[in-house]
Amino acid sequence: MNLKTKYLGMELKSPLVISASPLSEKIENLKKLEDNGAAAVVLHSLFQEQVEAEQKELHHFTSATEFISAEAMSYFPEPDEFRLGPEEYLNHIRKAKEAVNIPVIASLNGTSLGGWIDYADVIQQAGADALELNLYDIPTGLATSGGEVESEYIEVVKEVRSIINIPLAVKISPYYSNMANMALRFKEAGADALVMFNRFYQPDINLDELEVEPKVALSHSGSSRLAMRWIAILKGRINIDFAATSGIHTGKDVIKALLVGANVTMMASALLKNGIGYLKVIEKEMVDWLVEKEYKSVEQMIGSMSQMKTPNPGAFERAQYMKALTSYKF
Ligand SMILES: Cc1cc2nc3c(=O)[nH]c(=O)nc-3n(C[C@H](O)[C@H](O)[C@H](O)COP(=O)(O)O)c2cc1C
């Protein structure tokens, strides 16, 4: 079975890619991922806040700022709570490149224009095969319109694109007023791929301590449907690669994402829950299905059930919503 696919101009041995997560923090785990069939790996992120903390000595700067209270400062992680500082991150890229033969995609995570963006070039020089820019953001300003927020994301992508030559993927949120238009604008700004979508982690309340605390809840299989819908709608309408992330847990989840048009699928939760060896289980399930359905290659399947190809294009739009609601029997 030919499992090859193309992503970010690279030929990958399969569509099984590892999402940015602690899975990539240790070099020994990168080797294990490669041995178990990973076709490429996205490293955990280097954050805008991390870079800025180093560049401007954020700690000192903010404690001297009148309008930010000491309490408010506790929202920021302490510099030593970050996984790796910028310099260590670059070393990690170098070591990762020496340790494995699969493509290593670095991840830069930030949202606004600023000096941190220069790190994209430093990451490129460290040898990353591509860069994933994660625009994870929760805008809360009452005076800022959605349009203004979105325009800044586009400027950030343009800026990053202008300083690197390696391929650029942009990991995005599903929460834009018109996802399709934003996807096109990201493409025009220089993105080679869209990674869909970020999972937004909601804080929880600790009732014993009466404190708000961060909580990462791992995904489950059903959470891949949002990305499936949008990849289906955009495939063939915008000439850009798609990576499906969030809720890829089984070989069948991989197949569905490919059918709607993903070039690759990315996973974190499934392997964090079940261990790195589980990647082989996913690959086997995918291959068994392809054999059973008499496919000869993964590429033959990619996008064959996108909105443009399906006889029922309304299945991905509002018509399906009405049908789903009205068909529910109690
Ligand atoms: C513990 C943990 C750490 C993560 N760290 C990062 C990160 O550093 N950068 C990033 O872009 N995404 C990060 N993610 C998000 C994942 O890359 C992925 O997009 C998300 O978990 C959805 O995929 P999944 O359903 O396979 O887990 C992290 C996820 C988890 C669970």
The ligand as a Tripos MOL2 file, in Angstrom:
@<TRIPOS>MOLECULE
LIG
   31    33     1     0     0
SMALL
NO_CHARGES

@<TRIPOS>ATOM
      1 C1         -0.2690   18.6020   26.8580 C.3       1 LIG1
      2 C2         -0.3890   19.3090   25.5420 C.ar      1 LIG1
      3 C3          0.5840   20.2340   25.1550 C.ar      1 LIG1
      4 C4          0.4680   20.9030   23.9340 C.ar      1 LIG1
      5 N1          1.4380   21.7860   23.5640 N.ar      1 LIG1
      6 C5          1.3040   22.4500   22.3770 C.ar      1 LIG1
      7 C6          2.2930   23.3610   21.9530 C.ar      1 LIG1
      8 O1          3.3200   23.5660   22.5880 O.2       1 LIG1
      9 N2          2.0640   24.0310   20.7800 N.ar      1 LIG1
     10 C7          0.9740   23.8220   20.0100 C.ar      1 LIG1
     11 O2          0.8380   24.4250   18.9440 O.2       1 LIG1
     12 N3          0.0330   22.9310   20.3830 N.ar      1 LIG1
     13 C8          0.1700   22.2570   21.5340 C.ar      1 LIG1
     14 N4         -0.7930   21.3590   21.9040 N.ar      1 LIG1
     15 C9         -1.9530   21.1520   21.0240 C.3       1 LIG1
     16 C10        -1.7390   19.9280   20.1380 C.3       1 LIG1
     17 O3         -0.6740   20.1480   19.2200 O.3       1 LIG1
     18 C11        -2.9900   19.5770   19.3210 C.3       1 LIG1
     19 O4         -3.2670   20.5790   18.3660 O.3       1 LIG1
     20 C12        -4.2110   19.4070   20.1880 C.3       1 LIG1
     21 O5         -3.9150   18.6480   21.3450 O.3       1 LIG1
     22 C13        -5.3090   18.7040   19.4140 C.3       1 LIG1
     23 O6         -4.8780   17.4570   18.9440 O.3       1 LIG1
     24 P1         -5.2650   16.1030   19.7070 P.3       1 LIG1
     25 O7         -6.7330   16.0140   19.7060 O.co2     1 LIG1
     26 O8         -4.6100   15.0120   18.9030 O.co2     1 LIG1
     27 O9         -4.7000   16.1920   21.0920 O.co2     1 LIG1
     28 C14        -0.6590   20.6510   23.1040 C.ar      1 LIG1
     29 C15        -1.6010   19.7080   23.4890 C.ar      1 LIG1
     30 C16        -1.4830   19.0360   24.6750 C.ar      1 LIG1
     31 C17        -2.5160   18.0210   25.0590 C.3       1 LIG1
@<TRIPOS>BOND
     1     1     2 1
     2     2     3 ar
     3     2    30 ar
     4     3     4 ar
     5     4     5 ar
     6     4    28 ar
     7     5     6 ar
     8     6     7 ar
     9     6    13 1
    10     7     8 2
    11     7     9 ar
    12     9    10 ar
    13    10    11 2
    14    10    12 ar
    15    12    13 ar
    16    13    14 ar
    17    14    15 1
    18    14    28 ar
    19    15    16 1
    20    16    17 1
    21    16    18 1
    22    18    19 1
    23    18    20 1
    24    20    21 1
    25    20    22 1
    26    22    23 1
    27    23    24 1
    28    24    25 2
    29    24    26 1
    30    24    27 1
    31    28    29 ar
    32    29    30 ar
    33    30    31 1
@<TRIPOS>SUBSTRUCTURE
     1 LIG1         1 GROUP 0 **** ****
